[in-house]
Amino acid sequence: MNRKQKIKIEIAGRPYPFVIDREEDEERIRKAGKLIDEKLFQIKQRYNDKDVQDLLAFVALQFAIKTIQLETNVAGSTEQVDRLKQISEQLDTFLSQCADC
């Protein structure tokens, strides 16, 4: 049974309401909000003359870069897994032929 739950996440001092489907989503969303605030604080220390919108754009760019890196790593891993499967199939074929020898 899906239970709707209302929560508020504060980012850059502003509350953002969310309606989530499951209780386990709450922890993930709260953690994401906290992570955004932490990154925002770090960037604000370096660029204290920028407004919040610019700082949030920097945070969004950092997360986008990390997402792209992770997607690239996953794609590379998928290619490696496919290659290992192919090698395994070749070994199976070879071993089955040798068993007949």
C-alpha positions, 0 to 999 in steps of 0.5 A: 500500500502506497502511503503519501507523505508530505515533507519539507526540505530546506535548501539555501534557507528556503523550504521546499515541500515534497509529497513522497510515495514511501517512507524510505524515500524520505531519508534519500530526499533529506540526504540529498537536500543536506548534500546540496546545502553542504556543497552550497556552503563549500562553494560559498566559502570560495565565491562569497561575492556571488548570489545564491542563484549563481552558487546553486548553478555551481552546485548543479554543475558539480552534480551533473559532472558527477552523474556523467562520470558515474554513467560513463563508469557504469557503461564501461562496466557493462561493456566489461561484463559483456566481454567477460560473458563472451569469453566465458561462452568461448571457454564453454564451447572450447571445453565442450569440444575438448571433452569430446576428444 
